[in-house]
Amino acid sequence: MKKRPNPFAKQLKKDISISLGIDVIEYFETMAQEKGISSQELINLYLQDCVVSKRKLSLN
């Protein structure tokens, strides 16, 4: 049987480049080390939680 590429793979994740503050990077790197996952994965999980819970940032 011939393998076919997943047609939904591109919808699952997309590579982007963003600039983050050093303190933000260090915070997530420390937390990621404690959890045994990559900081990129931890940031993605945190942002996904924001999406699911419809969390909004207060800019007041």
Sequence and secondary structure as in RCSB ss.txt:
>XXXX:A:sequence
MKKRPNPFAKQLKKDISISLGIDVIEYFETMAQEKGISSQELINLYLQDCVVSKRKLSLN
>XXXX:A:secstr
      TTHHHH         HHHHHHHHHHHHHHTS HHHHHHHHHHHHHHHT      
